[in-house]
Amino acid sequence: MRSSQRKELVSAALERVSISHQARRRPSQLSGGEQQRVAVARAIVGSPRILLADEPTGNLDSANGEAIMQMLRELHQAGATILMVTHDPRFVHMANRLVHMLDGKLQEGVKTEA
């Protein structure tokens, strides 16, 4: 991939998570929420077919959390498989399938939708 093409993809991903204005900063100069959004941008820049998301909204305020979840929904609608771990009950309704675990063991009552 050409350097210019790579820079375009990175800029678009940073714009998508509303962090492009911080593109020149070092990680230590960013807040926890900004670092989280950069991590999401890094994960989506290559248009992955499978995305593993461990607490993708963990350090975000509610507005940025909603924006990240909407972006994950769009990735899923475009064909990506999203495997997300969360403790945030606000986003459970967005899942097609829920698997509950307790002490490392799968629990009964798995929700599945087509």
BELRA-V434431 format. One record per residue. N is the residue number from 0. RES is the residue in one small letter. NEAR is the number of other ideal C-beta (glycine too) atoms within 8 Angstrom. Layout:
# BELRA-V434431
N|RES|NEAR + N|RES|NEAR
This chain:
# BELRA-V434431
0|m|4 + 1|r|5 + 2|s|6 + 3|s|6 + 4|q|8 + 5|r|9 + 6|k|8 + 7|e|8 + 8|l|10 + 9|v|11 + 10|s|10 + 11|a|9 + 12|a|12 + 13|l|13 + 14|e|8 + 15|r|9 + 16|v|13 + 17|s|8 + 18|i|11 + 19|s|8 + 20|h|4 + 21|q|11 + 22|a|9 + 23|r|3 + 24|r|7 + 25|r|5 + 26|p|7 + 27|s|4 + 28|q|6 + 29|l|11 + 30|s|5 + 31|g|7 + 32|g|10 + 33|e|10 + 34|q|11 + 35|q|13 + 36|r|14 + 37|v|14 + 38|a|8 + 39|v|13 + 40|a|14 + 41|r|8 + 42|a|9 + 43|i|13 + 44|v|10 + 45|g|5 + 46|s|7 + 47|p|9 + 48|r|6 + 49|i|8 + 50|l|12 + 51|l|5 + 52|a|12 + 53|d|6 + 54|e|9 + 55|p|12 + 56|t|13 + 57|g|7 + 58|n|7 + 59|l|11 + 60|d|6 + 61|s|7 + 62|a|6 + 63|n|12 + 64|g|13 + 65|e|8 + 66|a|10 + 67|i|14 + 68|m|12 + 69|q|8 + 70|m|12 + 71|l|14 + 72|r|9 + 73|e|8 + 74|l|12 + 75|h|11 + 76|q|6 + 77|a|7 + 78|g|5 + 79|a|11 + 80|t|7 + 81|i|10 + 82|l|8 + 83|m|10 + 84|v|6 + 85|t|9 + 86|h|4 + 87|d|10 + 88|p|5 + 89|r|6 + 90|f|12 + 91|v|9 + 92|h|4 + 93|m|7 + 94|a|9 + 95|n|6 + 96|r|8 + 97|l|7 + 98|v|6 + 99|h|8 + 100|m|8 + 101|l|6 + 102|d|4 + 103|g|4 + 104|k|6 + 105|l|6 + 106|q|7 + 107|e|3 + 108|g|5 + 109|v|9 + 110|k|7 + 111|t|6 + 112|e|5 + 113|a|3
